[in-house]
Amino acid sequence: MFTEKLKEATLANHQQTEKILVGKMKSMRSMQDYIDILTSFYGYFGGLENR
């Protein structure tokens, strides 16, 4: 199936992205750190929602 092939083809990218995000979330020490992560999420998901 197409979805299975897509998952296989993008697995490494998803794992790398998750590793980066988890690292950033664990290193949050201030409100500004939290704001920065939320801003990053909005930059990604905001564009998707608009489409």
HTML snippet that shows the backbone in 3Dmol.js (N, CA, C, O; Angstrom):
<script src="https://3Dmol.org/build/3Dmol-min.js"></script>
<div id="view" style="width:600px;height:400px;position:relative"></div>
<script>
const pdb = `
ATOM      1  N   MET A   1       0.821  -1.180   0.000  1.00  0.00           N
ATOM      2  CA  MET A   1       0.000   0.000   0.000  1.00  0.00           C
ATOM      3  C   MET A   1       0.870   1.252   0.000  1.00  0.00           C
ATOM      4  O   MET A   1       2.018   1.235   0.445  1.00  0.00           O
ATOM      5  N   PHE A   2       0.310   2.302  -0.495  1.00  0.00           N
ATOM      6  CA  PHE A   2       1.023   3.570  -0.566  1.00  0.00           C
ATOM      7  C   PHE A   2       1.411   4.083   0.822  1.00  0.00           C
ATOM      8  O   PHE A   2       2.532   4.548   1.030  1.00  0.00           O
ATOM      9  N   THR A   3       0.473   3.995   1.770  1.00  0.00           N
ATOM     10  CA  THR A   3       0.758   4.534   3.102  1.00  0.00           C
ATOM     11  C   THR A   3       1.904   3.790   3.784  1.00  0.00           C
ATOM     12  O   THR A   3       2.710   4.406   4.481  1.00  0.00           O
ATOM     13  N   GLU A   4       1.982   2.505   3.594  1.00  0.00           N
ATOM     14  CA  GLU A   4       3.081   1.731   4.182  1.00  0.00           C
ATOM     15  C   GLU A   4       4.418   2.122   3.557  1.00  0.00           C
ATOM     16  O   GLU A   4       5.421   2.249   4.260  1.00  0.00           O
ATOM     17  N   LYS A   5       4.432   2.311   2.250  1.00  0.00           N
ATOM     18  CA  LYS A   5       5.658   2.734   1.572  1.00  0.00           C
ATOM     19  C   LYS A   5       6.083   4.122   2.025  1.00  0.00           C
ATOM     20  O   LYS A   5       7.271   4.390   2.206  1.00  0.00           O
ATOM     21  N   LEU A   6       5.105   5.001   2.206  1.00  0.00           N
ATOM     22  CA  LEU A   6       5.383   6.353   2.675  1.00  0.00           C
ATOM     23  C   LEU A   6       5.969   6.326   4.081  1.00  0.00           C
ATOM     24  O   LEU A   6       6.931   7.040   4.364  1.00  0.00           O
ATOM     25  N   LYS A   7       5.400   5.514   4.959  1.00  0.00           N
ATOM     26  CA  LYS A   7       5.915   5.388   6.322  1.00  0.00           C
ATOM     27  C   LYS A   7       7.350   4.883   6.325  1.00  0.00           C
ATOM     28  O   LYS A   7       8.197   5.398   7.055  1.00  0.00           O
ATOM     29  N   GLU A   8       7.616   3.884   5.513  1.00  0.00           N
ATOM     30  CA  GLU A   8       8.965   3.330   5.424  1.00  0.00           C
ATOM     31  C   GLU A   8       9.953   4.356   4.889  1.00  0.00           C
ATOM     32  O   GLU A   8      11.069   4.475   5.395  1.00  0.00           O
ATOM     33  N   ALA A   9       9.542   5.097   3.867  1.00  0.00           N
ATOM     34  CA  ALA A   9      10.434   6.058   3.224  1.00  0.00           C
ATOM     35  C   ALA A   9      10.746   7.258   4.116  1.00  0.00           C
ATOM     36  O   ALA A   9      11.792   7.887   3.960  1.00  0.00           O
ATOM     37  N   THR A  10       9.856   7.577   5.042  1.00  0.00           N
ATOM     38  CA  THR A  10      10.044   8.769   5.871  1.00  0.00           C
ATOM     39  C   THR A  10      10.379   8.447   7.325  1.00  0.00           C
ATOM     40  O   THR A  10      10.470   9.355   8.152  1.00  0.00           O
ATOM     41  N   LEU A  11      10.561   7.185   7.641  1.00  0.00           N
ATOM     42  CA  LEU A  11      10.809   6.772   9.019  1.00  0.00           C
ATOM     43  C   LEU A  11      12.024   7.471   9.624  1.00  0.00           C
ATOM     44  O   LEU A  11      11.941   7.991  10.737  1.00  0.00           O
ATOM     45  N   ALA A  12      13.126   7.492   8.929  1.00  0.00           N
ATOM     46  CA  ALA A  12      14.343   8.103   9.466  1.00  0.00           C
ATOM     47  C   ALA A  12      14.137   9.595   9.727  1.00  0.00           C
ATOM     48  O   ALA A  12      14.618  10.126  10.729  1.00  0.00           O
ATOM     49  N   ASN A  13      13.428  10.263   8.832  1.00  0.00           N
ATOM     50  CA  ASN A  13      13.159  11.690   9.017  1.00  0.00           C
ATOM     51  C   ASN A  13      12.291  11.929  10.256  1.00  0.00           C
ATOM     52  O   ASN A  13      12.543  12.856  11.026  1.00  0.00           O
ATOM     53  N   HIS A  14      11.284  11.101  10.441  1.00  0.00           N
ATOM     54  CA  HIS A  14      10.407  11.241  11.597  1.00  0.00           C
ATOM     55  C   HIS A  14      11.172  10.989  12.897  1.00  0.00           C
ATOM     56  O   HIS A  14      10.978  11.696  13.886  1.00  0.00           O
ATOM     57  N   GLN A  15      12.024   9.995  12.888  1.00  0.00           N
ATOM     58  CA  GLN A  15      12.801   9.679  14.087  1.00  0.00           C
ATOM     59  C   GLN A  15      13.767  10.810  14.426  1.00  0.00           C
ATOM     60  O   GLN A  15      13.928  11.164  15.594  1.00  0.00           O
ATOM     61  N   GLN A  16      14.402  11.372  13.413  1.00  0.00           N
ATOM     62  CA  GLN A  16      15.337  12.474  13.629  1.00  0.00           C
ATOM     63  C   GLN A  16      14.601  13.708  14.164  1.00  0.00           C
ATOM     64  O   GLN A  16      15.079  14.364  15.089  1.00  0.00           O
ATOM     65  N   THR A  17      13.463  14.015  13.593  1.00  0.00           N
ATOM     66  CA  THR A  17      12.671  15.164  14.039  1.00  0.00           C
ATOM     67  C   THR A  17      12.211  14.972  15.475  1.00  0.00           C
ATOM     68  O   THR A  17      12.288  15.895  16.286  1.00  0.00           O
ATOM     69  N   GLU A  18      11.738  13.782  15.785  1.00  0.00           N
ATOM     70  CA  GLU A  18      11.282  13.497  17.145  1.00  0.00           C
ATOM     71  C   GLU A  18      12.423  13.635  18.145  1.00  0.00           C
ATOM     72  O   GLU A  18      12.233  14.181  19.231  1.00  0.00           O
ATOM     73  N   LYS A  19      13.591  13.150  17.791  1.00  0.00           N
ATOM     74  CA  LYS A  19      14.753  13.241  18.674  1.00  0.00           C
ATOM     75  C   LYS A  19      15.102  14.703  18.955  1.00  0.00           C
ATOM     76  O   LYS A  19      15.410  15.062  20.092  1.00  0.00           O
ATOM     77  N   ILE A  20      15.055  15.539  17.930  1.00  0.00           N
ATOM     78  CA  ILE A  20      15.358  16.965  18.100  1.00  0.00           C
ATOM     79  C   ILE A  20      14.317  17.621  19.000  1.00  0.00           C
ATOM     80  O   ILE A  20      14.659  18.369  19.916  1.00  0.00           O
ATOM     81  N   LEU A  21      13.035  17.333  18.731  1.00  0.00           N
ATOM     82  CA  LEU A  21      11.969  17.954  19.523  1.00  0.00           C
ATOM     83  C   LEU A  21      12.006  17.513  20.982  1.00  0.00           C
ATOM     84  O   LEU A  21      11.827  18.333  21.882  1.00  0.00           O
ATOM     85  N   VAL A  22      12.233  16.251  21.215  1.00  0.00           N
ATOM     86  CA  VAL A  22      12.296  15.754  22.597  1.00  0.00           C
ATOM     87  C   VAL A  22      13.462  16.430  23.320  1.00  0.00           C
ATOM     88  O   VAL A  22      13.330  16.817  24.481  1.00  0.00           O
ATOM     89  N   GLY A  23      14.581  16.571  22.650  1.00  0.00           N
ATOM     90  CA  GLY A  23      15.731  17.247  23.247  1.00  0.00           C
ATOM     91  C   GLY A  23      15.412  18.690  23.607  1.00  0.00           C
ATOM     92  O   GLY A  23      15.777  19.158  24.685  1.00  0.00           O
ATOM     93  N   LYS A  24      14.736  19.392  22.714  1.00  0.00           N
ATOM     94  CA  LYS A  24      14.361  20.783  22.987  1.00  0.00           C
ATOM     95  C   LYS A  24      13.370  20.873  24.141  1.00  0.00           C
ATOM     96  O   LYS A  24      13.461  21.769  24.980  1.00  0.00           O
ATOM     97  N   MET A  25      12.427  19.942  24.178  1.00  0.00           N
ATOM     98  CA  MET A  25      11.429  19.967  25.244  1.00  0.00           C
ATOM     99  C   MET A  25      12.071  19.661  26.604  1.00  0.00           C
ATOM    100  O   MET A  25      11.694  20.254  27.615  1.00  0.00           O
ATOM    101  N   LYS A  26      13.022  18.753  26.629  1.00  0.00           N
ATOM    102  CA  LYS A  26      13.690  18.413  27.885  1.00  0.00           C
ATOM    103  C   LYS A  26      14.604  19.531  28.369  1.00  0.00           C
ATOM    104  O   LYS A  26      14.883  19.639  29.563  1.00  0.00           O
ATOM    105  N   SER A  27      15.065  20.355  27.447  1.00  0.00           N
ATOM    106  CA  SER A  27      15.990  21.420  27.831  1.00  0.00           C
ATOM    107  C   SER A  27      15.291  22.739  28.157  1.00  0.00           C
ATOM    108  O   SER A  27      15.954  23.739  28.431  1.00  0.00           O
ATOM    109  N   MET A  28      13.962  22.749  28.128  1.00  0.00           N
ATOM    110  CA  MET A  28      13.234  23.972  28.456  1.00  0.00           C
ATOM    111  C   MET A  28      13.528  24.384  29.894  1.00  0.00           C
ATOM    112  O   MET A  28      13.409  23.585  30.823  1.00  0.00           O
ATOM    113  N   ARG A  29      13.914  25.647  30.058  1.00  0.00           N
ATOM    114  CA  ARG A  29      14.220  26.155  31.390  1.00  0.00           C
ATOM    115  C   ARG A  29      13.494  27.459  31.697  1.00  0.00           C
ATOM    116  O   ARG A  29      13.558  27.967  32.817  1.00  0.00           O
ATOM    117  N   SER A  30      12.818  27.984  30.714  1.00  0.00           N
ATOM    118  CA  SER A  30      12.170  29.275  30.929  1.00  0.00           C
ATOM    119  C   SER A  30      10.883  29.364  30.118  1.00  0.00           C
ATOM    120  O   SER A  30      10.609  28.537  29.248  1.00  0.00           O
ATOM    121  N   MET A  31      10.118  30.378  30.427  1.00  0.00           N
ATOM    122  CA  MET A  31       8.896  30.640  29.682  1.00  0.00           C
ATOM    123  C   MET A  31       9.243  30.944  28.222  1.00  0.00           C
ATOM    124  O   MET A  31       8.504  30.561  27.315  1.00  0.00           O
ATOM    125  N   GLN A  32      10.360  31.630  27.995  1.00  0.00           N
ATOM    126  CA  GLN A  32      10.754  31.950  26.625  1.00  0.00           C
ATOM    127  C   GLN A  32      11.088  30.690  25.833  1.00  0.00           C
ATOM    128  O   GLN A  32      10.782  30.608  24.644  1.00  0.00           O
ATOM    129  N   ASP A  33      11.709  29.715  26.476  1.00  0.00           N
ATOM    130  CA  ASP A  33      11.975  28.435  25.807  1.00  0.00           C
ATOM    131  C   ASP A  33      10.667  27.788  25.357  1.00  0.00           C
ATOM    132  O   ASP A  33      10.572  27.267  24.246  1.00  0.00           O
ATOM    133  N   TYR A  34       9.666  27.826  26.227  1.00  0.00           N
ATOM    134  CA  TYR A  34       8.348  27.254  25.925  1.00  0.00           C
ATOM    135  C   TYR A  34       7.692  28.016  24.772  1.00  0.00           C
ATOM    136  O   TYR A  34       7.130  27.412  23.858  1.00  0.00           O
ATOM    137  N   ILE A  35       7.770  29.323  24.824  1.00  0.00           N
ATOM    138  CA  ILE A  35       7.212  30.156  23.759  1.00  0.00           C
ATOM    139  C   ILE A  35       7.884  29.841  22.431  1.00  0.00           C
ATOM    140  O   ILE A  35       7.220  29.760  21.398  1.00  0.00           O
ATOM    141  N   ASP A  36       9.196  29.663  22.457  1.00  0.00           N
ATOM    142  CA  ASP A  36       9.938  29.357  21.225  1.00  0.00           C
ATOM    143  C   ASP A  36       9.479  28.037  20.604  1.00  0.00           C
ATOM    144  O   ASP A  36       9.341  27.940  19.385  1.00  0.00           O
ATOM    145  N   ILE A  37       9.246  27.032  21.431  1.00  0.00           N
ATOM    146  CA  ILE A  37       8.770  25.741  20.916  1.00  0.00           C
ATOM    147  C   ILE A  37       7.361  25.875  20.345  1.00  0.00           C
ATOM    148  O   ILE A  37       7.069  25.355  19.268  1.00  0.00           O
ATOM    149  N   LEU A  38       6.493  26.572  21.067  1.00  0.00           N
ATOM    150  CA  LEU A  38       5.135  26.773  20.556  1.00  0.00           C
ATOM    151  C   LEU A  38       5.148  27.552  19.245  1.00  0.00           C
ATOM    152  O   LEU A  38       4.358  27.273  18.344  1.00  0.00           O
ATOM    153  N   THR A  39       6.040  28.523  19.142  1.00  0.00           N
ATOM    154  CA  THR A  39       6.163  29.295  17.906  1.00  0.00           C
ATOM    155  C   THR A  39       6.600  28.398  16.753  1.00  0.00           C
ATOM    156  O   THR A  39       6.106  28.531  15.634  1.00  0.00           O
ATOM    157  N   SER A  40       7.522  27.489  17.029  1.00  0.00           N
ATOM    158  CA  SER A  40       7.955  26.537  16.001  1.00  0.00           C
ATOM    159  C   SER A  40       6.801  25.647  15.555  1.00  0.00           C
ATOM    160  O   SER A  40       6.603  25.426  14.360  1.00  0.00           O
ATOM    161  N   PHE A  41       6.043  25.138  16.523  1.00  0.00           N
ATOM    162  CA  PHE A  41       4.888  24.304  16.191  1.00  0.00           C
ATOM    163  C   PHE A  41       3.885  25.081  15.350  1.00  0.00           C
ATOM    164  O   PHE A  41       3.361  24.568  14.361  1.00  0.00           O
ATOM    165  N   TYR A  42       3.623  26.319  15.749  1.00  0.00           N
ATOM    166  CA  TYR A  42       2.657  27.127  15.006  1.00  0.00           C
ATOM    167  C   TYR A  42       3.160  27.401  13.586  1.00  0.00           C
ATOM    168  O   TYR A  42       2.378  27.407  12.635  1.00  0.00           O
ATOM    169  N   GLY A  43       4.457  27.625  13.451  1.00  0.00           N
ATOM    170  CA  GLY A  43       5.016  27.861  12.122  1.00  0.00           C
ATOM    171  C   GLY A  43       4.772  26.685  11.190  1.00  0.00           C
ATOM    172  O   GLY A  43       4.588  26.865   9.987  1.00  0.00           O
ATOM    173  N   TYR A  44       4.770  25.497  11.743  1.00  0.00           N
ATOM    174  CA  TYR A  44       4.521  24.301  10.939  1.00  0.00           C
ATOM    175  C   TYR A  44       3.023  24.035  10.784  1.00  0.00           C
ATOM    176  O   TYR A  44       2.503  23.970   9.671  1.00  0.00           O
ATOM    177  N   PHE A  45       2.344  23.883  11.915  1.00  0.00           N
ATOM    178  CA  PHE A  45       0.934  23.494  11.870  1.00  0.00           C
ATOM    179  C   PHE A  45       0.020  24.612  11.402  1.00  0.00           C
ATOM    180  O   PHE A  45      -1.020  24.349  10.799  1.00  0.00           O
ATOM    181  N   GLY A  46       0.395  25.859  11.672  1.00  0.00           N
ATOM    182  CA  GLY A  46      -0.415  26.993  11.222  1.00  0.00           C
ATOM    183  C   GLY A  46      -0.554  27.006   9.709  1.00  0.00           C
ATOM    184  O   GLY A  46      -1.639  27.244   9.178  1.00  0.00           O
ATOM    185  N   GLY A  47       0.550  26.749   9.020  1.00  0.00           N
ATOM    186  CA  GLY A  47       0.516  26.697   7.569  1.00  0.00           C
ATOM    187  C   GLY A  47      -0.341  25.552   7.051  1.00  0.00           C
ATOM    188  O   GLY A  47      -1.057  25.704   6.062  1.00  0.00           O
ATOM    189  N   LEU A  48      -0.267  24.417   7.713  1.00  0.00           N
ATOM    190  CA  LEU A  48      -1.091  23.273   7.310  1.00  0.00           C
ATOM    191  C   LEU A  48      -2.571  23.553   7.516  1.00  0.00           C
ATOM    192  O   LEU A  48      -3.400  23.208   6.674  1.00  0.00           O
ATOM    193  N   GLU A  49      -2.897  24.179   8.638  1.00  0.00           N
ATOM    194  CA  GLU A  49      -4.304  24.477   8.910  1.00  0.00           C
ATOM    195  C   GLU A  49      -4.875  25.439   7.884  1.00  0.00           C
ATOM    196  O   GLU A  49      -6.039  25.321   7.498  1.00  0.00           O
ATOM    197  N   ASN A  50      -4.068  26.387   7.441  1.00  0.00           N
ATOM    198  CA  ASN A  50      -4.529  27.350   6.455  1.00  0.00           C
ATOM    199  C   ASN A  50      -4.850  26.673   5.111  1.00  0.00           C
ATOM    200  O   ASN A  50      -5.722  27.133   4.373  1.00  0.00           O
ATOM    201  N   ARG A  51      -4.153  25.600   4.808  1.00  0.00           N
ATOM    202  CA  ARG A  51      -4.385  24.894   3.559  1.00  0.00           C
ATOM    203  C   ARG A  51      -5.607  24.033   3.680  1.00  0.00           C
ATOM    204  O   ARG A  51      -5.978  23.349   2.725  1.00  0.00           O
TER     205      ARG A  51
END
`;
const viewer = $3Dmol.createViewer("view");
viewer.addModel(pdb, "pdb");
viewer.setStyle({}, {cartoon: {color: "spectrum"}});
viewer.zoomTo();
viewer.render();
</script>
